[in-house]
């Protein structure tokens, strides 16, 4: 079962590219290569996710090595998440 704090993040990612959250196997290696988004969509998602983490201690606890509420630390954690699990960026 997926962590309840991660579900809204993945659903938002899917929403942004028109993907069906319920049809993606998030346990499969490379699931994040199945869709792509523009640099603008990625930036919009980053802003959304920073706000999500700033307001959700549970999400910070599971996604950050040192779960602090500082905007700089949260932004760096979000960038790392996108780097590792974000959709590929279309040219």
N, C-alpha and C positions, 0 to 999 in steps of 0.2 A: 504494500500500500504506500502511496506517495504522501509525503509530508503535506499537511493541509496548508502550510504557508507557501509552499512552492507551486501549488495548483493555480492560484491567480496569476502568477508570473507566466507560466506556460500557456494558460488560456489567453492572456493578453498578447503573447508572442503569436499565437495562432490567429487570433482575431486580426492582427495587423497585416497578415498575409493571406487571409481568407482560407486558412487551413482548418480542418475539422479536428478539434482537440481530441475527441473521442476515438478517432481513427489512427492516431499516431502512437506507435509503440515507443515510449520514452525509455524503455530498457534496452532497446536495440542500439548497437554501436552506430554512430554517425547519423542518428535521427535528425540532427540539426542541419544535415546537408540536403534534406528532402525539399526544402523551400528556400526562397531567397527574398530579400527585401532590399530596398534602396538605402543609400546612406542616410537620407532624410528620415525614412521609417525607423532605421536603427537609432538615430539621434532622438526621435520622438519617444521610442521605447525606453531609451536610457533615462530620459527625463522622468517618464512615468515610473520607472523602477526605482529611481533614487527617492522619489516621493513615497512610494510604497514602503521601501525599507526604513525611511526616516520615521514613518508612522506605524511600523509593525515590528515590535521587539522580537517576536517569534521568528520572523523572516530573517532579521539580522542575526539571530542566534544560530540559525542553520546555514546561512550563506557566508558569514564572515569569520575569519580566524580570530579576530578580536572584535566582537560585536559592540562597537561604540556607536553613538548617534551623531558623531561629527560628520558634517556634510562632505568634507574631503575624503574621509575614510569610506563613507558609504559610496561615494562616487567611484572611488578606486575599486571597491568590491563589485559594483555594477559593471564597470568596464571589464573586469576579469571574468565575470559571468558571461557577458556578451562575447568576449574573445573565445571562451571555451565552449559555450553552448548556444550562441546566437546563430540565426540563419545566415547562410552565405550572402554576401553583398553583391548585388548585380552591378554591372559596370554601366 
